[in-house]
Amino acid sequence: MALIFSLIMSSVGFAYFVYGKKTVEFLFLVVGLALMIYPYFIQDIVISMVIGVLLVIAPFALKAVI
């Protein structure tokens, strides 16, 4: 289960990274890198899911505030 979730989060991170690079959106670029890297360091699946969901939502929430 953890392996599948980390694969999904890394795929979303790659999509964010490519989008950020194409549109020169620094926020999406950084969050994409974070989504690709963080599964290597977090072992607990629940904490990994929480961090993943927060990172996926972060660019949209921060864009709405800024």
N, C-alpha and C positions, 0 to 999 in steps of 0.2 A: 504494500500500500504506500509506504513512504517513498519507494523508488518511483512509482507511477506519479505521485504528487510532485516530486522534485523534477521529474521530466516535464510535467505540465507547466510548472512555474518557470523552468528554464526556457521553455518554448515561448511563453508569454514574454519573458524577459528579452529574448532575442527579437521578438516582434517589436517591443518597445524600443529596443536599441536601434533597430533598422529605421523605425519611424522617426526617432529623435535625430538620427544622423541625416536622414533625407530632408527633414524639415528644419534642421538646425534648432531643435528644441532641447536645450541642455537638461531640463528636468526629466524628460522621457529617456534621454541617453543615460543619465545617472541611475534612474530607477531600473532601467533595463539591465544595466550591469549588476546592480544589487540583486535583482531577481535571478540572474544567472549564477551568481556566486554564493549567496547565502545558504542554499541547501547543502553545500559541502560542510558547513560548520554547525548546523543545527541537527541534532539527532532525534529529538522528541517530535513526533508527528503532529501533536496538537499545537505546540508552539510554532512549528514550521507552518502550519495552516494559517494561524493567526497572523504571523509576520507576512506570509505570502499575500493574504487578502488585503492587509493594510498597505503593502507596497503596490499592489495592483490599483487600489483606489487612490493612493496618494497623489499622483499627478493631476487627476481631475479635481480632487478636493483643493489642492494648492492653487490650481489655475482659477478656481472659482473665488478663492479668497484674494488672490493677487490682482 
